[in-house]
Amino acid sequence: MTAARSFARTLSGAMSAPALSALLLFGLAACDSPEQQAAQKREVARAAAVSDTFARDQQLWRQQRKDELLKPDGWASLVGLYPIDAGSHYFGSDPDNGIRLGVGPAHFGLLSLNKGRLRFIPERGNSLTLNDQPLKGAVNLLADDYPAGPSKIGFDEGKGILTVIKRGDRYLLRARHAQAPTLTGFKGIDYWEPQQEWKLSAKFVAHPAGKSIDIVNIIGTIEATPNPGAIEFERDGKTYRIEALDQGGDELLLVFADRTSGHQSYSAGRFLDVARPNLQGLVTVDFNKAYNPPCAFTPFATCPLPPAENRLDLEVAAGEKTYKHDDPAPAASATAQAP
């Protein structure tokens, strides 16, 4: 590798494309050979193109991340999380309910849980929907462990949504609203400056088929989660390893903590999505796209916590920083309770 090519690769991760081109072209005057100058110009153009593509990719990802978070039914829209005990419970925003919500009608109706079966009898006079269709009578509700997803009870002209989630053996009623304070008062996300040196080529180390790993979530529930393998990467001459989780999508999920956790980044760790390995068992790990779990924005989420294997003795100064709330950030340990 020529000195100029090495220099170009070093700078391409730290400078904008125009600045990089200007700096490297300035150095071409010292070259006597026209062939050398032509080769240098091609290397400058290549490095500038790589830098520009990287910058645009990072900008696009950040915009998509923000858009997803701020959807009317996105994570920032959560307004409540309420345990459902076995038996029958009236629920609504009036204090006389067994499950008192902070939003919605005074009396939604009667919710029953019996041996994993959920039954909802709506109160007369309410304008509710079930999966976007008018709700006219008693129905069975599905929780989020069903392949098709949970049943959605709409209220407040569609601005509010209730769903049932299952965590371990526990059922909880989750409330969302398009006018949630965490949504309307969103403060924006702080990031480290993107650097190409944090976009790494890594190796996927497969586990035996069917292996799982126990993952504790923020409300204390332990769930066995498919663990198809680990991601190994090198940084500053050391090898690091992160156990990967398979949640059934097109990508694997890395839930990790590092030496910035609780300081510059969220105390309960961060998430990172990576593509499934190619035929050679290689994956790209871009820590610039490490992002905060929903619990960083709302106390009404049930985020998985990093297992001991995924607590890195490494300062990952890349990706999202701690979200800054007006009030103290949501606790990373307590179950969200009804108001």
Secondary structure, DSSP 8 states (H G I E B T S, - for coil): --HHHHHHHHHHTTS-HHHHHHHHHHGGGG---HHHHHHHHHHHHHHHHHHHHHHHHHHHHHHHHHHHHTSTTSGGGEEEEEEE-SEEEEEESSTTSSEE-SSS-S--EEEEEETTEEEEEE-TT---EETTEE--S-EEE-BTTSTT----EEETTTTEEEEEEEETTEEEEEEEETT-HHHHT-----B----GGGEEEEEEEE--TT-EEEEEBTTS-EEEEE--EEEEEEETTEEEEEEEE--SSSEEEEEEB-TTBTTTB-TT-EEEEEE---TTSEEEEEGGG-B--GGGT-TT---B---GGGB-SS----SB-----SS----SSS-----
